[in-house]
Amino acid sequence: MSKIPEDAIKCLDKGFVRLVDSMGGDNAIVQAARVSYGKGTSKVSQDRGLIRYLMRHRHTTPFEMVEFKFHCKMPIFVARQWVRHRTANINEYSLRYSEARDEFYLPNPDHIQFQSALNKQGRMGEVSDQLKHKVHKYFKEISDRSFEIYSELNNDGVARELARAILPVNLYTEWYWKNDLHNLLHFIGLRSDSHAQYEIRVFSDAMAESVKAVAPFAWEAYQDYAVSGLRFSRIEQSILEKQLPNRVVDDILEDIAYQITATLHVNKPRSESDIYPLYKKQGGLDSEEDFRLKWDSGEIQSGNVRELREFKEKLFSLKN
């Protein structure tokens, strides 16, 4: 197994994630999406807007056109969680053909905690220094002793495929991992979540850095819609329909009319005399005098016209 390369992101005490290669980026996503419109059609939107539309409506196929290949080194117990994501191509260091190296994960004392009483898969609570020392000591003892036995069996000629069974799961392994952007984002969404195990979270966070660099528009859209966005179930929507007063919906619709107007004006500047009629066309209800007061305040933000209009339709559906 290799040491930490210079271009890698260090993870845990001896692990790393390194982007070996990538194919495509934001341009590959929009290229794949636009082929659906057929030859001779015009560009339907700017790249960023189209990527946000695709992410918002969960049109995932274009994101599969972008691929990442990583070289990763992690403890075996982390690899076994990682490999549950069965959407990648993997080639792992084999202990049948190669000898194990004396490289074991020893947890940082800051991450030694008690079993969570609320989450069967989690940990929580402050552990005493005495217990932390005990845990670290046992990790070190079992690692050293198991490798000593493994080396003895190996020197005696016992088959490596059998001798490896002596080794614990905090032994480091490594692999090459290739995956498309759609499935990689799904992986990051689960493994970078605060509820994920710390030891795999650091690897997921490291992989996320490569996504940000290679496909920044896609990463931004993923954060806005998948990570920070909200989706309502039928039951939740029914509660909103019953409990949300129409006056509140109307206030939000009025704000949207201003934002759509501002966005259209930014995209294609209008004369002063045309701005108020444009606002009325978006469903605005303010008088021209009130409109001018708000418009001249400079506090109206622009956004994405398509997104704002979709939000407007959703709000209309909530009105009693």
C-alpha positions in Angstrom: 0.0 0.0 0.0 1.1 3.5 -0.7 1.9 6.4 1.6 -0.1 9.6 1.4 0.5 11.3 -2.0 1.2 15.0 -2.2 -2.0 15.8 -4.1 -4.2 13.8 -1.7 -6.5 15.0 1.1 -5.4 13.3 4.3 -8.3 11.4 6.2 -8.0 10.0 9.7 -4.5 9.1 10.8 -3.2 7.2 7.8 -5.9 7.4 5.1 -6.4 9.7 2.2 -8.6 10.5 -0.8 -7.0 11.5 -4.1 -8.8 12.5 -7.4 -7.0 10.5 -10.0 -9.1 11.5 -13.0 -12.4 13.0 -14.0 -14.5 13.1 -17.2 -16.7 16.1 -17.9 -18.1 18.7 -15.7 -20.9 21.2 -15.8 -20.5 21.4 -19.6 -21.1 17.7 -20.0 -24.3 17.9 -18.0 -25.9 20.6 -20.1 -24.5 19.0 -23.3 -26.3 15.7 -22.4 -29.5 17.5 -21.4 -29.7 19.6 -24.6 -29.3 16.7 -26.9 -32.9 15.8 -26.0 -34.1 18.9 -27.8 -32.9 17.6 -31.1 -30.8 19.1 -33.9 -31.3 22.8 -34.7 -33.0 23.9 -31.5 -31.8 26.9 -29.7 -30.2 27.1 -26.3 -33.0 27.0 -23.8 -31.2 28.7 -20.9 -27.8 29.5 -19.5 -25.8 26.5 -18.2 -26.3 27.3 -14.5 -30.1 27.8 -14.9 -30.5 24.5 -16.8 -28.5 22.5 -14.2 -30.6 24.0 -11.5 -33.7 23.0 -13.4 -32.5 19.5 -13.8 -31.6 19.1 -10.2 -34.8 20.7 -9.0 -37.0 18.3 -11.0 -34.8 15.3 -10.3 -33.8 14.7 -14.0 -30.8 12.7 -13.0 -29.5 11.1 -16.2 -27.4 14.1 -17.4 -25.5 14.1 -14.1 -24.4 10.5 -14.9 -22.4 11.9 -17.8 -19.7 13.2 -15.4 -17.4 10.6 -13.8 -14.8 10.7 -11.1 -12.0 8.2 -10.3 -10.5 8.3 -6.8 -7.6 6.6 -5.1 -8.6 6.0 -1.5 -7.1 4.5 1.5 -9.3 3.7 4.5 -9.8 1.2 7.4 -11.5 -2.0 6.3 -14.6 -1.3 8.5 -15.0 2.1 6.7 -14.6 0.3 3.3 -17.3 -2.2 4.2 -19.7 0.7 4.8 -18.5 2.4 1.7 -19.0 -0.6 -0.6 -22.7 -0.7 0.3 -23.1 1.9 -2.4 -23.2 -0.6 -5.3 -23.0 1.9 -8.1 -19.2 2.2 -8.6 -16.4 0.3 -10.3 -13.9 -0.8 -7.6 -10.5 -2.4 -7.6 -9.2 -3.1 -4.1 -5.8 -4.1 -2.7 -5.9 -7.8 -2.3 -4.6 -9.7 0.7 -4.8 -12.9 -1.2 -2.1 -11.8 -3.6 -0.2 -9.3 -1.5 1.1 -9.1 2.1 -0.7 -6.9 4.6 1.1 -3.8 5.8 1.5 -2.8 9.4 -1.0 0.0 9.1 -3.9 0.2 11.5 -6.4 2.9 12.4 -6.1 4.2 15.9 -8.9 6.6 16.9 -8.3 10.1 17.9 -9.3 10.5 21.6 -11.6 13.3 20.7 -13.8 10.8 18.8 -14.0 8.1 21.5 -17.5 8.4 22.9 -20.2 6.2 24.5 -22.9 4.3 22.6 -25.8 6.6 21.9 -28.9 5.8 23.9 -31.1 7.4 21.1 -29.4 6.0 18.0 -28.3 2.4 17.8 -25.7 3.3 15.1 -24.3 6.4 16.8 -22.2 7.6 19.6 -22.5 10.5 22.0 -21.3 11.8 25.4 -18.0 12.7 26.9 -15.7 9.8 27.9 -13.2 10.1 30.7 -9.5 10.4 29.9 -9.0 7.1 31.7 -11.4 5.3 29.4 -10.0 7.0 26.3 -6.6 5.7 27.2 -8.0 2.2 27.8 -9.7 2.2 24.3 -6.5 3.5 22.6 -4.4 0.9 24.4 -6.7 -2.0 23.3 -6.7 -0.8 19.7 -2.9 -0.7 19.7 -2.6 -4.1 21.5 -4.9 -6.0 19.2 -3.4 -4.3 16.1 0.2 -5.2 17.1 -0.6 -8.7 18.3 -2.7 -9.6 15.3 -0.1 -8.4 12.9 2.6 -10.3 14.8 0.5 -13.6 14.5 -0.2 -12.8 10.8 3.5 -12.3 10.1 4.4 -15.6 11.9 1.8 -17.5 9.8 3.0 -15.8 6.7 6.6 -16.7 7.4 5.6 -20.3 8.0 4.1 -20.5 4.5 0.4 -20.5 5.5 -1.7 -19.2 2.5 -2.2 -15.5 2.6 -5.9 -15.9 1.8 -6.3 -17.7 5.1 -3.8 -15.9 7.3 -5.5 -12.6 6.5 -8.5 -13.7 8.6 -6.5 -13.0 11.7 -6.4 -9.3 11.0 -8.9 -6.9 12.5 -11.1 -4.5 10.5 -9.1 -1.4 11.6 -6.4 -2.5 9.2 -6.0 -0.1 6.3 -6.9 -1.1 2.8 -7.0 0.9 -0.4 -8.8 1.0 -3.7 -9.6 2.8 -6.9 -13.2 3.9 -7.0 -14.9 5.2 -10.1 -18.4 6.6 -10.0 -20.7 9.0 -11.9 -21.7 12.3 -10.5 -25.4 11.4 -9.8 -24.5 8.4 -7.6 -21.5 10.2 -6.1 -23.8 13.0 -4.9 -26.1 10.4 -3.4 -23.2 8.9 -1.6 -22.1 12.3 -0.3 -25.6 13.1 0.8 -25.7 10.1 3.0 -22.1 9.9 4.2 -21.5 13.6 4.8 -24.7 13.9 6.9 -24.2 14.7 10.5 -25.7 11.3 11.4 -23.2 9.3 9.4 -20.2 7.7 11.2 -17.4 10.1 11.7 -14.8 7.8 10.2 -16.6 7.6 6.8 -17.7 11.2 6.9 -14.2 12.6 6.6 -13.7 10.6 3.4 -17.0 11.7 2.0 -16.2 15.4 2.8 -12.9 15.0 1.0 -14.6 13.6 -2.1 -17.0 16.5 -2.0 -14.1 18.9 -2.5 -13.4 17.3 -5.9 -17.0 17.7 -6.9 -17.0 21.4 -6.0 -14.0 21.9 -8.2 -15.0 19.9 -11.2 -18.8 20.7 -11.4 -19.4 23.9 -9.3 -22.9 24.6 -10.8 -24.0 21.0 -10.1 -22.6 21.2 -6.6 -24.4 24.5 -5.9 -27.7 23.1 -7.2 -27.3 19.9 -5.1 -26.8 22.0 -2.0 -29.8 24.2 -2.7 -32.3 21.5 -3.6 -31.1 18.2 -2.2 -29.3 19.3 1.0 -30.9 22.5 2.1 -34.2 22.2 0.2 -37.5 20.8 1.6 -40.0 18.4 0.1 -43.5 17.9 1.5 -45.4 14.7 1.6 -49.1 14.6 0.7 -50.1 14.7 4.4 -47.8 17.6 5.1 -49.1 19.5 2.1 -52.6 18.9 3.2 -51.8 20.4 6.6 -50.3 23.5 5.0 -53.4 23.9 2.8 -55.7 23.8 5.8 -53.6 25.9 8.2 -51.8 28.5 6.1 -54.0 31.6 5.8 -54.6 33.0 2.3 -53.3 36.4 3.3 -49.9 34.9 4.1 -49.9 33.2 0.7 -50.9 36.4 -1.0 -48.1 38.3 0.7 -45.5 35.8 -0.6 -47.0 35.9 -4.1 -46.7 39.7 -4.1 -43.0 39.3 -3.1 -42.5 36.8 -6.0 -44.1 39.3 -8.5 -41.5 41.8 -7.5 -38.6 39.3 -7.8 -39.8 38.1 -11.2 -40.0 41.7 -12.4 -36.5 42.5 -11.0 -35.1 39.3 -12.6 -36.6 40.0 -16.0 -35.3 43.6 -15.8 -31.8 42.4 -15.0 -31.8 39.9 -17.9 -33.2 42.5 -20.3 -33.3 46.1 -19.0 -36.6 47.9 -19.5 -37.3 51.6 -19.6 -38.8 53.2 -16.4 -42.2 53.5 -18.0 -42.3 49.7 -18.9 -41.3 48.4 -15.4 -44.7 48.9 -13.6 -46.7 47.3 -16.5 -44.2 44.4 -16.4 -44.8 44.0 -12.7 -48.6 44.0 -13.2 -48.2 41.3 -15.8 -46.6 39.1 -13.2 -49.7 39.4 -11.0 -48.6 42.3 -8.8 -51.4 44.1 -7.0 -49.8 47.2 -5.6 -50.6 50.6 -6.8 -48.0 52.4 -9.0 -47.2 54.7 -6.1 -46.6 51.8 -3.7 -44.7 49.9 -6.4 -42.3 52.9 -6.9 -41.6 53.1 -3.2 -40.6 49.5 -2.9 -38.9 49.4 -6.3 -36.7 52.4 -5.5 -35.7 51.0 -2.1 -33.1 48.8 -3.8 -34.0 45.8 -1.6 -35.7 43.7 -4.3 -33.5 40.7 -5.2 -33.4 38.9 -8.5 -33.4 35.2 -9.0 -34.2 32.5 -11.5 -37.4 33.3 -13.5 -38.3 29.7 -14.1 -37.8 28.7 -10.5 -39.8 31.7 -9.2 -42.7 30.9 -11.5 -42.7 27.3 -10.4 -42.8 28.4 -6.8 -45.7 30.7 -7.7 -47.7 27.8 -9.1 -47.0 25.8 -5.9 -48.3 28.7 -3.7 -51.5 29.0 -5.8 -52.1 25.3 -5.1 -52.0 26.0 -1.4 -54.7 28.6 -1.4 -58.1 27.6 0.0 
